[in-house]
């Protein structure tokens, strides 16, 4: 199909195995300017739309849940008491991410805009 010709090798391999390729926006991160995060999210959504690939929009989801950069930062600390910064999601952040991905995998039609 025409869509498959526009996809990269990763997406083509995913389709060839019978799976649905998905893109994911990055949520607001504590060490990235909000304008940069927003621009990146918009670009991922644009690419997903042009390639007809579903996009899990963590950026918009975090904002809709009231988790702007300040609130979302709690997912990047080792503990709330010590506030040790991490470069990856802590357990609460991973749980948040997994729940959202799970919702989309159960109901992939919600990814369509």
C-alpha positions as CSV (number, residue, x, y, z in Angstrom):
1,X,0.0,0.0,0.0
2,X,1.1,3.6,-0.4
3,X,1.3,4.2,3.3
4,X,3.8,1.3,3.7
5,X,6.1,2.8,1.1
6,X,6.4,6.0,3.2
7,X,7.2,4.1,6.4
8,X,10.7,3.6,7.7
9,X,12.3,0.1,8.1
10,X,11.2,-0.1,11.8
11,X,7.5,0.6,11.0
12,X,7.6,-1.7,7.9
13,X,9.0,-4.5,10.1
14,X,6.4,-3.9,12.7
15,X,3.6,-4.2,10.1
16,X,5.2,-7.2,8.5
17,X,4.9,-9.0,11.9
18,X,1.3,-8.1,12.1
19,X,1.7,-5.5,14.8
20,X,0.6,-1.9,14.7
21,X,3.4,0.7,14.8
22,X,2.7,3.6,17.1
23,X,4.5,6.9,17.8
24,X,4.5,8.6,21.2
25,X,4.9,12.2,22.1
26,X,7.2,13.1,25.0
27,X,5.5,14.6,28.0
28,X,6.6,17.9,29.5
29,X,10.1,17.2,31.0
30,X,11.6,19.2,33.9
31,X,14.8,20.0,32.1
32,X,13.4,20.9,28.7
33,X,11.8,24.2,27.8
34,X,8.0,23.8,27.5
35,X,8.1,25.5,24.0
36,X,10.6,22.8,22.9
37,X,8.5,20.0,24.3
38,X,5.4,21.4,22.7
39,X,7.1,21.7,19.3
40,X,8.4,18.2,19.5
41,X,4.9,16.8,20.4
42,X,3.4,18.7,17.4
43,X,6.0,17.3,15.1
44,X,5.5,13.7,16.2
45,X,1.7,14.2,15.7
46,X,2.3,15.7,12.3
47,X,4.5,12.7,11.3
48,X,1.9,10.2,12.7
49,X,-0.9,11.9,10.8
50,X,1.1,12.0,7.5
51,X,2.1,8.3,7.8
52,X,-1.3,7.3,9.2
53,X,0.3,5.9,12.3
54,X,-1.4,6.2,15.6
55,X,0.2,8.6,18.1
56,X,0.0,8.1,21.9
57,X,0.0,11.8,22.9
58,X,1.7,11.8,26.4
59,X,2.3,15.6,26.1
60,X,-1.4,16.5,25.8
61,X,-2.4,13.8,28.3
62,X,0.0,15.2,30.9
63,X,-1.3,18.7,30.4
64,X,-5.0,17.5,30.4
65,X,-4.3,15.8,33.8
66,X,-2.9,19.1,35.1
67,X,0.6,17.7,35.1
68,X,2.6,20.6,33.6
69,X,6.4,20.6,33.8
70,X,6.4,21.3,37.6
71,X,3.9,18.5,38.5
72,X,5.3,16.1,36.0
73,X,8.8,16.5,37.5
74,X,7.8,14.3,40.5
75,X,8.1,11.3,38.1
76,X,11.8,12.1,37.7
77,X,12.9,11.9,41.4
78,X,14.1,8.8,43.2
79,X,12.0,9.6,46.3
80,X,9.7,12.5,47.2
81,X,11.7,12.9,50.5
82,X,15.2,13.1,49.1
83,X,14.4,14.7,45.7
84,X,17.3,12.9,44.0
85,X,17.0,13.7,40.3
86,X,16.8,10.9,37.8
87,X,17.3,10.9,34.0
88,X,14.5,8.4,33.5
89,X,11.0,7.8,35.0
90,X,10.7,6.6,38.5
91,X,8.2,3.8,39.5
92,X,5.3,6.2,39.7
93,X,6.2,7.6,36.2
94,X,6.5,4.2,34.7
95,X,3.2,3.2,36.1
96,X,1.6,6.3,34.6
97,X,3.2,5.6,31.3
98,X,2.2,1.9,31.3
99,X,-1.4,2.7,32.2
100,X,-1.7,5.1,29.3
101,X,-0.1,2.7,26.8
102,X,-2.3,-0.1,28.1
103,X,-5.5,2.1,27.6
104,X,-4.5,2.8,24.0
105,X,-3.6,-0.8,23.2
106,X,-7.0,-1.9,24.5
107,X,-8.8,0.8,22.6
108,X,-6.6,1.8,19.6
109,X,-9.4,3.7,17.9
110,X,-8.9,6.4,20.5
111,X,-5.6,7.2,18.9
112,X,-7.3,8.3,15.7
113,X,-7.9,12.0,15.5
